[in-house]
Amino acid sequence: MTEHRPLTPKEQKVVDEFETARPGLGAIAESNIRNNHVTGWADIIADTPEEELVVRDGFSSNSFMYKRLGDG
């Protein structure tokens, strides 16, 4: 069941960080927080030190996850 309660300051920070990173992602983050029973986001945020709740630029390659065409 979706939680209808005010977000904690840390949860609101996560929503704001996602929205700043890319408009529209804040709403998705808020939905994940409010559906904690499925996602666990609120629990993770509560257990994470506030100074670690920041957006960082980075690069990720997922090519290791998929067998490439032509590979034996």
ZIJOZI-V497275 format. One record per pair of residues at least 12 apart in sequence whose ideal C-beta (glycine too) atoms are under 10 Angstrom apart, sorted by sequence separation. I is the first residue (numbers start at 1). J is the second residue. D is the distance in whole Angstrom. If there is no record, write none. Layout:
i | j | d
I | J | D
I | J | D
This chain:
i | j | d
14 | 26 | 9
15 | 27 | 8
17 | 29 | 8
18 | 30 | 9
29 | 41 | 8
32 | 44 | 10
33 | 45 | 7
15 | 28 | 9
16 | 29 | 9
32 | 45 | 10
12 | 26 | 10
15 | 29 | 5
18 | 32 | 9
14 | 29 | 6
15 | 30 | 5
14 | 30 | 9
15 | 31 | 10
29 | 45 | 10
12 | 29 | 10
15 | 32 | 10
11 | 29 | 9
12 | 30 | 9
14 | 32 | 9
15 | 33 | 7
11 | 30 | 8
14 | 33 | 7
12 | 33 | 9
7 | 29 | 10
11 | 33 | 5
7 | 30 | 7
10 | 33 | 10
11 | 34 | 9
8 | 33 | 9
11 | 36 | 10
7 | 33 | 7
7 | 34 | 8
14 | 41 | 8
14 | 42 | 10
2 | 31 | 8
5 | 34 | 8
3 | 33 | 8
4 | 34 | 8
11 | 41 | 8
14 | 44 | 9
15 | 45 | 10
25 | 55 | 10
2 | 33 | 10
3 | 34 | 5
11 | 42 | 6
14 | 45 | 6
2 | 34 | 5
3 | 35 | 8
10 | 42 | 9
13 | 45 | 9
1 | 34 | 10
2 | 35 | 6
3 | 36 | 6
12 | 45 | 10
22 | 55 | 9
1 | 35 | 9
2 | 36 | 9
3 | 37 | 8
8 | 42 | 8
11 | 45 | 5
14 | 48 | 9
21 | 55 | 5
1 | 36 | 10
2 | 37 | 9
7 | 42 | 9
10 | 45 | 5
11 | 46 | 8
20 | 55 | 7
21 | 56 | 9
1 | 37 | 7
2 | 38 | 9
10 | 46 | 7
14 | 50 | 10
17 | 53 | 7
19 | 55 | 10
21 | 57 | 9
1 | 38 | 10
5 | 42 | 10
8 | 45 | 8
13 | 50 | 7
16 | 53 | 10
17 | 54 | 6
18 | 55 | 7
7 | 45 | 9
8 | 46 | 7
10 | 48 | 8
17 | 55 | 5
3 | 42 | 8
10 | 49 | 9
14 | 53 | 6
16 | 55 | 10
17 | 56 | 10
10 | 50 | 6
13 | 53 | 5
14 | 54 | 10
9 | 50 | 8
13 | 54 | 9
14 | 55 | 10
11 | 53 | 9
10 | 53 | 6
